[in-house]
Amino acid sequence: MEAITNAINWFEIPVKDFDRSHAFYSRIFDYEMPIWEMGPTKMGILPSDMENGGVGGGITNEEGTKPNTDGVRIYLNGGKDLNVVLNRVDGAGGSLVVPKTKVTDEIGFIAIFQDSEGNHIGLHSPE
């Protein structure tokens, strides 16, 4: 296989209640999430710079998917200090699962929260 820049090129977080989840992620990232509609499926796009090679993804209510705590875990970019995002989680309808935890000086910090749909989502930041 050829060398690749990113292990991930797109991700989708399953949601039951699209409007509730859209409000949750818009609030914790302080961002008005754009919505793409593809027939009955809606996708809310999380902040990223895909035009310059960034990895993108979003939330989706695609039929046949369901939120869960046991699936693959993704880590979203929490910005310079993930406490900014973590401090909004409870008020947006989520909960903290693993508090901000230092991994190493080189890697930085991680945390895990449960979103409004029940998914466990990781956050990463350098500080």
C-alpha positions, 0 to 999 in steps of 0.5 A: 500500500502507498503511504497515506497522510491520514488514517481516516478520510471521513467519519459519520456519527449515528444519531436518532434525533437529528435536530437534538444532535445538531443542537448538541454539536453546534453548541459544544463547538460554538458553531452553526453546523451546516446540514446536507440533505440526501433524500430522507438522510440528513448529515450535519457537517462538523468543523474541518478544513477539507479543502486543504486536506483536513479530515471531515465528517459529521452526524447522520440519521441514516437508516440502519445506523444507531448510536451506541457506547460500544462501537468504534471510538473517534477522537474529534479535534478539541482545539488548543485546549479541549476544556473549552469544548468539555465545559459545554458538554453538560449544558448541551445535553451530554455527559463527561465519561473520562475527564481531560487526561494527559497522555504524554507531553508529545501527544497532549490530552484526551477526554471522552464524552457521551453525546446527546444520542448515547455515543461515546466520542473522544476529544484530543488537544495539545494542551 
